[in-house]
């Protein structure tokens, strides 16, 4: 297991060893292919569809219009249950 006091080590550990996280990652990829979206688009869309959520903060590098275009794709589809 990882030390809870070292966030980077925990994140790396979970990314590689957590079976639930890997399951979500694989399935987000499958859903993304269905909608022509990235895993990040699917994750952001999932959060946006939660009843108590009004916004999602996503990152884009300054001057990289491709990041803005990619992130805006999360509004092009809706996740069904």
KAWONOR-V600124 format. One record per backbone hydrogen bond with DSSP energy under -0.5 kcal/mol. NH is the residue of the N-H (numbers start at 0). CO is the residue of the C=O. If there is no record, write none. Layout:
BEGIN
nh | co
NH | CO
NH | CO
END
This chain:
BEGIN
nh | co
5 | 2
6 | 4
9 | 5
10 | 6
11 | 7
12 | 8
13 | 9
14 | 10
15 | 11
16 | 12
17 | 13
18 | 16
21 | 17
22 | 18
23 | 19
24 | 20
25 | 21
26 | 22
27 | 23
28 | 24
29 | 25
30 | 26
31 | 27
32 | 28
33 | 29
34 | 30
35 | 31
36 | 31
41 | 37
42 | 38
43 | 39
44 | 40
45 | 41
46 | 42
47 | 43
48 | 44
49 | 46
52 | 49
57 | 55
63 | 60
64 | 62
66 | 63
67 | 63
68 | 64
69 | 65
70 | 66
71 | 67
72 | 68
72 | 69
73 | 70
74 | 71
75 | 72
END
